[in-house]
């Protein structure tokens, strides 16, 4: 399930069962779990003394720890990782929730552009999990160009109007290198629409580079200027191509372990600055299915008390973005994982061009 590097521990079945019981109890209650409570809840015919011995072994392995204020124990990041990778049982999402998600996403897809659709998906993730939902905006290079037009502006500038996937319009001001008249720009638009309409932006960029390198000696002036103008219009700055939306950040304030003002400040700053969280989500692009970062596994200090459950979503078999849920390490993984997985599949299906 996208582990950060699984570690195998020599645990007996009894130790595994007690660890699973402890983690589930701590996720549910948020309080350290004592040996007497574990002995009562585990369903095994063992004494609290036996439980204490097993807990001591688990603590030595780094799977649980004892907070200073309590004789009970709580899971560590390693404990959560072992639980998620080996002990967790994930049930399929309730069919009513699946249908609600499908209806909401399909409705948004019919009325909204990809950025607005990403916003709606993040809101749904937050509503269903009571945590923060995050969705990267679909990467533009996998969307198909329907039409491009240029309008002259003052100086060496022009407005490029791109119609992408029939429902999204992008406007970009580009530097043209010299002043262009309306008729010149119309001829350039006609050339680009004739040769590139229907291709994805990724395919167009590859062809532009190839044409510039292979046939420059045989180009006439119109071809040369059209290809250069297309390159300027279709290569967006990184800030436009790498973006995500977050919903429900304030939901995290309801969790005791995240209620510290300084921790919240760092976490909200991370959501605003985006760069590091984008780097983390980018790692999920290369994953198959759900990937989980628990606490320090993210390598990102503001997420030290959080887990990120993420999954890529695809269009025509290609990954175009990532979505996920950010919450405390003691989140209910059995609930969150199927919600993230199903939402990723439904979002990808909604973005796929209809036949």
C-alpha positions as CSV (number, residue, x, y, z in Angstrom):
1,X,0.0,0.0,0.0
2,X,2.7,2.4,-1.0
3,X,4.9,2.0,2.1
4,X,7.9,4.2,2.6
5,X,10.0,1.1,3.2
6,X,8.5,-1.8,5.0
7,X,10.4,-3.2,8.0
8,X,9.7,-6.8,9.2
9,X,9.5,-7.4,12.9
10,X,9.6,-10.9,14.6
11,X,6.2,-10.6,16.1
12,X,4.1,-13.5,17.4
13,X,0.5,-13.7,16.5
14,X,-0.4,-12.6,20.0
15,X,1.9,-9.6,19.8
16,X,0.4,-8.6,16.4
17,X,-3.1,-8.9,17.8
18,X,-2.3,-6.8,20.9
19,X,-0.6,-4.1,18.7
20,X,-3.6,-4.0,16.4
21,X,-6.0,-3.7,19.4
22,X,-3.9,-0.9,20.8
23,X,-3.7,1.1,17.6
24,X,-7.4,0.7,16.9
25,X,-8.3,1.8,20.5
26,X,-5.9,4.8,20.3
27,X,-7.3,5.9,16.9
28,X,-10.8,5.7,18.4
29,X,-10.2,7.3,21.8
30,X,-7.0,9.4,21.4
31,X,-5.8,8.4,24.8
32,X,-2.8,6.1,25.9
33,X,-3.9,2.5,26.3
34,X,-3.1,0.7,29.5
35,X,-2.4,-3.0,29.9
36,X,-5.6,-3.7,31.8
37,X,-7.7,-2.1,29.0
38,X,-5.8,-4.1,26.4
39,X,-6.3,-7.4,28.4
40,X,-10.0,-6.7,28.6
41,X,-10.5,-5.6,24.9
42,X,-8.1,-8.0,23.0
43,X,-10.4,-11.0,23.3
44,X,-7.5,-13.2,24.4
45,X,-7.4,-15.2,27.7
46,X,-4.3,-13.4,29.0
47,X,-3.5,-11.4,32.1
48,X,-2.5,-7.7,32.3
49,X,0.9,-8.9,33.4
50,X,1.3,-10.8,30.2
51,X,0.2,-7.8,28.2
52,X,2.8,-5.6,30.0
53,X,5.5,-8.1,29.0
54,X,4.4,-8.0,25.3
55,X,4.1,-4.2,25.4
56,X,7.7,-4.0,26.8
57,X,8.9,-6.0,23.8
58,X,7.0,-3.8,21.4
59,X,8.4,-0.7,23.0
60,X,11.9,-2.1,22.7
61,X,11.3,-2.6,18.9
62,X,10.1,1.0,18.6
63,X,6.5,0.1,17.8
64,X,4.9,1.8,20.8
65,X,6.0,4.3,23.4
66,X,4.9,5.5,26.8
67,X,4.0,9.2,27.2
68,X,5.5,10.8,30.3
69,X,2.1,11.6,31.7
70,X,0.6,8.1,31.5
71,X,1.4,4.5,32.2
72,X,-0.4,3.6,29.0
73,X,1.2,3.3,25.6
74,X,0.6,4.9,22.1
75,X,1.7,3.8,18.7
76,X,4.9,5.2,17.1
77,X,5.3,6.0,13.4
78,X,6.8,2.5,13.0
79,X,3.8,1.0,14.9
80,X,1.4,2.8,12.6
81,X,3.4,1.6,9.5
82,X,3.3,-2.0,10.6
83,X,-0.4,-1.7,11.4
84,X,-1.2,-0.1,8.0
85,X,1.0,-2.5,6.0
86,X,0.2,-5.8,7.7
87,X,-2.7,-5.6,10.2
88,X,-5.2,-3.3,8.7
89,X,-8.4,-4.6,7.1
90,X,-9.9,-2.2,4.7
91,X,-13.6,-2.6,3.7
92,X,-15.0,-1.4,0.4
93,X,-16.7,2.0,0.6
94,X,-20.4,1.9,1.2
95,X,-22.3,1.8,-2.1
96,X,-24.4,4.8,-1.1
97,X,-21.3,6.9,-0.5
98,X,-19.9,5.8,-3.9
99,X,-23.0,6.9,-5.7
100,X,-23.0,10.2,-3.9
101,X,-19.4,10.8,-4.8
102,X,-20.1,9.8,-8.4
103,X,-23.1,12.1,-8.7
104,X,-21.3,15.1,-7.1
105,X,-18.2,14.7,-9.3
106,X,-20.1,14.1,-12.5
107,X,-22.3,17.1,-11.8
108,X,-19.2,19.3,-11.2
109,X,-17.5,17.9,-14.3
110,X,-20.5,18.9,-16.5
111,X,-20.5,22.5,-15.3
112,X,-17.0,23.4,-14.2
113,X,-13.5,23.7,-15.6
114,X,-10.8,21.3,-14.3
115,X,-9.6,23.7,-11.5
116,X,-13.2,24.1,-10.2
117,X,-13.6,20.3,-10.4
118,X,-10.5,19.8,-8.3
119,X,-11.9,22.2,-5.8
120,X,-15.1,20.3,-5.5
121,X,-13.3,17.0,-5.2
122,X,-11.2,18.4,-2.3
123,X,-14.4,19.6,-0.6
124,X,-15.9,16.1,-0.9
125,X,-12.8,14.5,0.5
126,X,-12.9,16.9,3.5
127,X,-16.7,16.4,4.0
128,X,-16.4,12.6,4.1
129,X,-13.3,12.4,6.3
130,X,-13.6,15.5,8.5
131,X,-10.0,16.2,7.6
132,X,-8.2,18.3,5.0
133,X,-8.8,17.3,1.4
134,X,-6.1,18.1,-1.2
135,X,-6.3,17.8,-5.0
136,X,-3.6,18.8,-7.5
137,X,-5.1,20.6,-10.6
138,X,-4.9,18.3,-13.7
139,X,-1.7,18.8,-15.5
140,X,-2.4,20.9,-18.6
141,X,-0.1,19.0,-20.9
142,X,-2.6,16.1,-21.1
143,X,-5.5,18.2,-22.2
144,X,-6.4,18.6,-25.8
145,X,-6.1,21.9,-27.7
146,X,-9.3,22.7,-29.5
147,X,-8.5,26.2,-30.8
148,X,-6.0,29.0,-30.3
149,X,-6.4,32.7,-31.2
150,X,-4.1,35.7,-30.8
151,X,-5.1,39.3,-30.3
152,X,-2.6,42.2,-30.6
153,X,-1.7,44.2,-27.5
154,X,0.4,47.3,-27.1
155,X,4.2,46.9,-27.7
156,X,5.7,43.5,-28.3
157,X,2.8,41.7,-26.7
158,X,-0.2,39.6,-27.7
159,X,-3.1,37.9,-25.9
160,X,-3.2,34.1,-26.6
161,X,-6.6,32.6,-26.1
162,X,-6.5,28.8,-25.8
163,X,-9.7,26.6,-25.8
164,X,-8.8,23.3,-24.1
165,X,-10.9,20.2,-23.8
166,X,-13.9,22.2,-25.2
167,X,-14.9,23.7,-21.8
168,X,-11.8,25.5,-20.5
169,X,-10.6,28.8,-21.8
170,X,-7.1,30.0,-20.9
171,X,-5.8,33.5,-21.5
172,X,-2.1,34.2,-21.6
173,X,-0.2,37.4,-22.3
174,X,3.0,36.6,-24.3
175,X,6.0,38.5,-25.4
176,X,6.0,38.3,-29.2
177,X,9.5,39.8,-29.8
178,X,8.1,42.4,-32.2
179,X,4.7,44.1,-32.9
180,X,2.2,42.1,-34.8
181,X,-0.9,43.2,-36.6
182,X,-4.3,41.5,-36.3
183,X,-4.0,40.0,-39.8
184,X,-0.6,38.5,-39.1
185,X,-1.8,37.0,-35.9
186,X,-4.9,35.6,-37.6
187,X,-2.7,33.8,-40.2
188,X,-0.6,32.4,-37.4
189,X,-3.7,31.2,-35.5
190,X,-5.1,29.5,-38.7
191,X,-1.8,27.7,-39.2
192,X,-1.6,26.4,-35.6
193,X,-5.3,25.4,-35.6
194,X,-4.9,23.5,-38.9
195,X,-1.8,21.6,-37.8
196,X,-2.3,21.1,-34.0
197,X,-6.0,21.2,-33.0
198,X,-7.0,17.9,-31.4
199,X,-3.6,17.1,-30.0
200,X,-2.7,17.2,-26.4
201,X,-0.5,20.1,-25.2
202,X,2.2,17.6,-24.5
203,X,2.1,16.3,-28.1
204,X,2.0,19.8,-29.4
205,X,5.1,20.8,-27.5
206,X,7.0,17.8,-28.7
207,X,6.0,18.5,-32.3
208,X,7.0,22.2,-32.0
209,X,10.4,21.3,-30.7
210,X,10.9,18.6,-33.4
211,X,9.7,21.0,-36.2
212,X,12.0,23.8,-35.0
213,X,15.0,21.4,-35.0
214,X,14.4,19.3,-38.1
215,X,12.8,21.6,-40.7
216,X,13.9,25.1,-39.8
217,X,15.9,25.3,-43.0
218,X,12.8,24.5,-45.1
219,X,10.3,26.7,-43.3
220,X,8.8,29.8,-44.8
221,X,8.4,32.9,-42.6
222,X,4.8,32.1,-41.6
223,X,5.7,28.6,-40.4
224,X,8.7,29.9,-38.5
225,X,6.7,32.6,-36.7
226,X,3.7,30.4,-36.1
227,X,5.8,27.7,-34.4
228,X,7.7,30.2,-32.3
229,X,4.4,31.9,-31.3
230,X,2.9,28.5,-30.5
231,X,5.9,27.7,-28.3
232,X,5.5,30.9,-26.4
233,X,1.7,30.4,-25.9
234,X,1.7,26.8,-25.0
235,X,4.6,26.5,-22.6
236,X,3.1,27.8,-19.3
237,X,5.3,28.9,-16.4
238,X,5.8,26.3,-13.7
239,X,3.6,28.3,-11.3
240,X,0.6,27.8,-13.6
241,X,1.2,24.1,-14.1
242,X,1.9,23.0,-10.6
243,X,-1.0,23.9,-8.3
244,X,-3.3,22.3,-5.9
245,X,-6.4,23.1,-3.9
246,X,-7.0,22.4,-0.2
247,X,-10.4,22.2,1.6
248,X,-11.2,21.7,5.3
249,X,-7.9,22.9,6.8
250,X,-9.8,24.1,9.9
251,X,-11.1,20.6,10.5
252,X,-7.6,19.7,11.7
253,X,-8.1,22.1,14.7
254,X,-10.5,19.6,16.2
255,X,-7.8,17.0,16.8
256,X,-6.1,17.4,20.2
257,X,-2.6,16.5,18.9
258,X,-2.9,19.2,16.2
259,X,-4.4,21.9,18.3
260,X,-1.1,23.4,19.4
261,X,-1.0,27.0,18.0
262,X,2.6,26.8,16.7
263,X,2.0,23.4,15.0
264,X,-1.2,24.8,13.3
265,X,0.7,27.9,12.2
266,X,3.4,25.8,10.5
267,X,0.8,23.5,8.9
268,X,-1.3,26.3,7.5
269,X,1.9,28.1,6.2
270,X,2.8,24.8,4.5
271,X,-0.6,24.8,2.7
272,X,0.0,28.4,1.6
273,X,3.6,28.1,0.4
274,X,2.8,24.9,-1.5
275,X,6.2,24.1,-2.8
276,X,7.2,21.4,-0.3
277,X,3.7,19.8,-0.3
278,X,3.8,19.7,-4.1
279,X,7.1,17.9,-3.9
280,X,5.5,15.3,-1.6
281,X,2.5,14.9,-3.8
282,X,4.7,14.6,-6.9
283,X,6.2,11.4,-5.3
284,X,2.6,10.0,-5.4
285,X,2.4,10.6,-9.2
286,X,4.8,7.6,-9.7
287,X,2.9,5.3,-7.3
288,X,0.3,2.8,-8.3
289,X,-2.8,3.1,-6.2
290,X,-2.9,4.5,-2.7
291,X,0.2,5.7,-1.0
292,X,0.5,6.7,2.7
293,X,3.0,8.9,4.4
294,X,2.9,8.7,8.2
295,X,4.3,11.4,10.4
296,X,8.1,11.9,9.8
297,X,8.0,9.7,6.7
298,X,7.0,12.7,4.7
299,X,10.4,14.3,5.4
300,X,8.6,17.5,6.0
301,X,8.6,19.0,9.5
302,X,5.1,20.6,9.5
303,X,3.6,17.2,8.7
304,X,5.4,15.5,11.6
305,X,2.1,14.9,13.5
306,X,0.1,14.1,10.3
307,X,-0.5,11.4,7.8
308,X,-1.1,11.9,4.1
309,X,-3.2,9.3,2.3
310,X,-3.0,9.9,-1.4
311,X,-3.7,8.3,-4.8
312,X,-3.0,9.4,-8.4
313,X,-5.9,9.9,-10.9
314,X,-5.6,9.2,-14.6
315,X,-6.9,10.4,-17.9
316,X,-6.7,7.9,-20.8
317,X,-4.2,5.8,-18.8
318,X,-1.9,8.7,-17.9
319,X,-1.5,10.2,-14.5
320,X,-2.5,13.8,-14.6
321,X,-2.8,14.6,-10.9
322,X,-2.9,13.4,-7.3
323,X,-5.5,13.7,-4.5
324,X,-5.4,12.9,-0.9
325,X,-6.4,13.5,2.7
326,X,-4.3,15.1,5.4
327,X,-5.1,14.4,9.0
328,X,-3.6,13.3,12.3
329,X,-1.5,10.1,12.4
330,X,-4.3,8.5,14.4
331,X,-6.7,8.8,11.6
332,X,-9.1,6.0,10.8
333,X,-7.1,4.5,7.9
334,X,-9.7,1.9,7.2
335,X,-12.2,4.6,6.3
336,X,-9.9,7.1,4.7
337,X,-8.1,4.7,2.3
338,X,-11.2,3.6,0.4
339,X,-12.5,7.2,0.2
340,X,-9.3,8.4,-1.4
341,X,-9.1,5.4,-3.7
342,X,-12.7,5.7,-5.0
343,X,-12.5,9.5,-5.3
344,X,-9.3,9.2,-7.5
345,X,-11.0,6.7,-9.8
346,X,-14.2,8.8,-10.1
347,X,-12.3,12.0,-10.7
348,X,-10.2,10.4,-13.5
349,X,-13.4,9.0,-15.1
350,X,-15.0,12.4,-15.0
351,X,-12.0,14.0,-16.7
352,X,-11.8,11.3,-19.5
353,X,-13.0,12.6,-22.8
354,X,-16.4,11.2,-23.6
355,X,-16.8,9.2,-26.8
